């Protein structure tokens, strides 16, 4: 373990060979596009938070979790071409659900969810490459192996439950500025145009059922940061959320047959006959106008006009590791690809894939197209309930 301990003493940056091949400074990784062979390889902070999340998940579910630690030799660290080949081989030889990331400037971690010791050994056999086999040292362990504790101890004081310590990646800084300008312009315009409608909805909610007009709920935004999420109240005040918790658990676990409210060839994954919804609530949910108060969330910078829907904390606790990608890199949105391409007809995994597709292709033009398609969906609603 001596070589492993030494490998964990590096700073939170990429190996010099990668930096030189990208022609980036130590801070330049966040400023440009990430090459294909680097996609899916997480920075140190994010990888360690993913490890903590997986550790908590395994403590609850007792599912197996293995890890491989690749301590890169000098040959790989000096030669950008060889290191690139190593990373390409690692990417091709692992599953979509496996988690790859830097632990230090010379150590790369590979988390293998739902994989026991023999399974991890089989995975490493598939990864063997004659050109790079001698260029790194591999240390493996299956939780609760000491390897997990040694890796996490170096940043134990920075541990967080939901807030993920990430750097902005995947979306260029210029795009972020343009996206924010679009959010401000769109939110202000929306509040001006829809203020008469919002007043009517507020009066209807107030005089048809007791309770507040605006429903506030803690949701998780970009990097898992919590915020108060606003919408017009569409349910009876003080209702029990156990029904929703049970439904969400089955939805995330893929128990689609048990929660399908439609037919086999035309599925509907939503609580269809929810007795908690008021008469006015049923109408505004059908038209999706209960979401209008979220324009204030956009103005406050907590949400965007377009992005993945913000999850409730108890939903995230049920997430698989790859599900977390939907909340890591971009702000949550009022609308998104899921609303215009799938909505209640898609399974949870399909929804997450749509969110990840949005994150990977996020641009101002894509946001504008989604906004126009959202208007069409509101005028001709199909999936709202």
ChimeraX attribute file (.defattr): number of C-alpha atoms within 10 A of each C-alpha:
attribute: neighborCount
match mode: 1-to-1
recipient: residues
	/A:1	9
	/A:2	6
	/A:3	10
	/A:4	19
	/A:5	12
	/A:6	13
	/A:7	20
	/A:8	21
	/A:9	14
	/A:10	15
	/A:11	12
	/A:12	15
	/A:13	19
	/A:14	23
	/A:15	22
	/A:16	18
	/A:17	18
	/A:18	20
	/A:19	17
	/A:20	15
	/A:21	13
	/A:22	16
	/A:23	11
	/A:24	15
	/A:25	14
	/A:26	14
	/A:27	11
	/A:28	12
	/A:29	20
	/A:30	17
	/A:31	16
	/A:32	14
	/A:33	14
	/A:34	15
	/A:35	8
	/A:36	9
	/A:37	16
	/A:38	14
	/A:39	15
	/A:40	14
	/A:41	19
	/A:42	20
	/A:43	22
	/A:44	25
	/A:45	19
	/A:46	20
	/A:47	24
	/A:48	25
	/A:49	22
	/A:50	21
	/A:51	22
	/A:52	19
	/A:53	21
	/A:54	20
	/A:55	19
	/A:56	14
	/A:57	19
	/A:58	17
	/A:59	13
	/A:60	9
	/A:61	8
	/A:62	12
	/A:63	15
	/A:64	18
	/A:65	24
	/A:66	24
	/A:67	26
	/A:68	22
	/A:69	24
	/A:70	21
	/A:71	24
	/A:72	22
	/A:73	16
	/A:74	11
	/A:75	14
	/A:76	22
	/A:77	19
	/A:78	15
	/A:79	15
	/A:80	19
	/A:81	13
	/A:82	17
	/A:83	21
	/A:84	17
	/A:85	16
	/A:86	22
	/A:87	17
	/A:88	15
	/A:89	17
	/A:90	20
	/A:91	20
	/A:92	12
	/A:93	15
	/A:94	17
	/A:95	12
	/A:96	10
	/A:97	14
	/A:98	17
	/A:99	21
	/A:100	26
	/A:101	22
	/A:102	25
	/A:103	30
	/A:104	21
	/A:105	20
	/A:106	25
	/A:107	25
	/A:108	25
	/A:109	26
	/A:110	22
	/A:111	25
	/A:112	24
	/A:113	24
	/A:114	15
	/A:115	19
	/A:116	17
	/A:117	17
	/A:118	11
	/A:119	16
	/A:120	21
	/A:121	16
	/A:122	10
	/A:123	17
	/A:124	17
	/A:125	11
	/A:126	13
	/A:127	18
	/A:128	15
	/A:129	14
	/A:130	8
	/A:131	10
	/A:132	18
	/A:133	12
	/A:134	13
	/A:135	19
	/A:136	19
	/A:137	14
	/A:138	16
	/A:139	15
	/A:140	19
	/A:141	19
	/A:142	21
	/A:143	20
	/A:144	14
	/A:145	13
	/A:146	10
	/A:147	19
	/A:148	19
	/A:149	12
	/A:150	13
	/A:151	18
	/A:152	18
	/A:153	11
	/A:154	12
	/A:155	11
	/A:156	12
	/A:157	8
	/A:158	12
	/A:159	16
	/A:160	13
	/A:161	10
	/A:162	18
	/A:163	16
	/A:164	20
	/A:165	19
	/A:166	17
	/A:167	16
	/A:168	16
	/A:169	18
	/A:170	19
	/A:171	20
	/A:172	15
	/A:173	14
	/A:174	10
	/A:175	13
	/A:176	16
	/A:177	12
	/A:178	13
	/A:179	21
	/A:180	19
	/A:181	12
	/A:182	18
	/A:183	22
	/A:184	20
	/A:185	12
	/A:186	18
	/A:187	22
	/A:188	15
	/A:189	13
	/A:190	13
	/A:191	16
	/A:192	10
	/A:193	11
	/A:194	13
	/A:195	13
	/A:196	11
	/A:197	12
	/A:198	17
	/A:199	11
	/A:200	12
	/A:201	19
	/A:202	17
	/A:203	11
	/A:204	14
	/A:205	24
	/A:206	15
	/A:207	10
	/A:208	12
	/A:209	18
	/A:210	10
	/A:211	15
	/A:212	14
	/A:213	19
	/A:214	17
	/A:215	17
	/A:216	14
	/A:217	13
	/A:218	15
	/A:219	21
	/A:220	25
	/A:221	29
	/A:222	20
	/A:223	22
	/A:224	23
	/A:225	16
	/A:226	19
	/A:227	16
	/A:228	14
	/A:229	22
	/A:230	20
	/A:231	19
	/A:232	23
	/A:233	26
	/A:234	22
	/A:235	20
	/A:236	17
	/A:237	16
	/A:238	8
	/A:239	11
	/A:240	10
	/A:241	10
	/A:242	9
	/A:243	12
	/A:244	14
	/A:245	14
	/A:246	10
	/A:247	18
	/A:248	20
	/A:249	16
	/A:250	17
	/A:251	22
	/A:252	18
	/A:253	14
	/A:254	14
	/A:255	15
	/A:256	17
	/A:257	14
	/A:258	11
	/A:259	18
	/A:260	20
	/A:261	18
	/A:262	14
	/A:263	9
	/A:264	9
	/A:265	6
	/A:266	11
	/A:267	17
	/A:268	20
	/A:269	22
	/A:270	23
	/A:271	16
	/A:272	13
	/A:273	9
	/A:274	13
	/A:275	10
	/A:276	17
	/A:277	18
	/A:278	18
	/A:279	14
	/A:280	18
	/A:281	24
	/A:282	18
	/A:283	16
	/A:284	20
	/A:285	18
	/A:286	16
	/A:287	19
	/A:288	18
	/A:289	18
	/A:290	24
	/A:291	17
	/A:292	20
	/A:293	19
	/A:294	22
	/A:295	25
	/A:296	18
	/A:297	21
	/A:298	23
	/A:299	18
	/A:300	11
	/A:301	13
	/A:302	20
	/A:303	27
	/A:304	30
	/A:305	27
	/A:306	27
	/A:307	25
	/A:308	29
	/A:309	24
	/A:310	23
	/A:311	17
	/A:312	16
	/A:313	14
	/A:314	12
	/A:315	16
	/A:316	20
	/A:317	13
	/A:318	16
	/A:319	16
	/A:320	17
	/A:321	18
	/A:322	17
	/A:323	20
	/A:324	17
	/A:325	16
	/A:326	27
	/A:327	26
	/A:328	24
	/A:329	21
	/A:330	25
	/A:331	25
	/A:332	26
	/A:333	21
	/A:334	22
	/A:335	20
	/A:336	25
	/A:337	26
	/A:338	22
	/A:339	20
	/A:340	19
	/A:341	16
	/A:342	15
	/A:343	20
	/A:344	21
	/A:345	20
	/A:346	19
	/A:347	20
	/A:348	21
	/A:349	16
	/A:350	14
	/A:351	23
	/A:352	20
	/A:353	17
	/A:354	21
	/A:355	24
	/A:356	23
	/A:357	13
	/A:358	21
	/A:359	21
	/A:360	13
	/A:361	12
	/A:362	20
	/A:363	16
	/A:364	16
	/A:365	10
	/A:366	14
	/A:367	22
	/A:368	15
	/A:369	11
	/A:370	21
	/A:371	20
	/A:372	11
	/A:373	18
	/A:374	22
	/A:375	12
	/A:376	12
	/A:377	18
	/A:378	16
	/A:379	11
	/A:380	10
	/A:381	14
	/A:382	15
	/A:383	20
	/A:384	18
	/A:385	19
